[in-house]
Amino acid sequence: MGVISTEAQLKLPKTGSAGANIGSVLSQFTDGLKPTSFLDSWASGGKTDWLSTAAKVTTGSGLGGSIASLAGFLKPNLFKSGFNVANLVKTANTVKTVSSAAGLLKNLEGGLKPEAFTSAWSSQRPAWLSALSLLK
C-alpha cells in the first residue's frame, strides 16, 4: 500500500515580494473570465492597456485602481443581483493597503455570476484564493 502526496503549484514570481505577486494574481483572475464577459472596449485595446498597467502594480492603491478599471470592462448583466458595482468602484479607488485591495478583488469575484467564468476557473480558483491570501 502506498501513499501519494500532491501539492498545488502557485504561479508566483520568484522575487518573493508581495508587490510582484499582485500582477500575477490579477492576470490569473482575468484569465479565468470568459472573453464574452467583457464589453467590446476590452477587445479593442482595453485589455492590452489594462494588462500593461496591472503588470506594474505594486501598491494597494494601484491594485484598487486596477480592480475599479476591470469592473468597468465587465458586462453589467454578469453581476449578481444586488451586487453594487458603483460601490465597489468607489471603494476600490480609496483603498490604501494591498490586503484591503486583495479583499476587494475577492469581493469582485464573488459578485460575478458563475457564467462569467471559464469552465477551468473552478479548478484554478483554490490556488488563486491561496495566492490572493498571501498578498500583504
Number of C-alpha atoms within 10 A of each C-alpha: 2 4 4 4 5 5 5 9 7 14 13 16 14 8 9 9 13 17 19 19 23 30 23 20 25 23 14 18 19 15 14 19 21 14 16 15 19 22 15 14 12 19 13 10 10 17 16 12 11 16 16 12 15 23 17 14 21 17 20 24 19 22 31 28 23 25 23 23 17 22 20 17 18 21 15 14 11 16 21 14 10 7 14 12 17 12 11 19 21 13 17 25 20 13 20 15 16 22 19 19 29 26 14 21 25 16 13 20 17 13 18 21 13 16 13 21 21 16 13 11 18 11 9 16 15 13 16 21 14 13 19 22 13 13 21 17
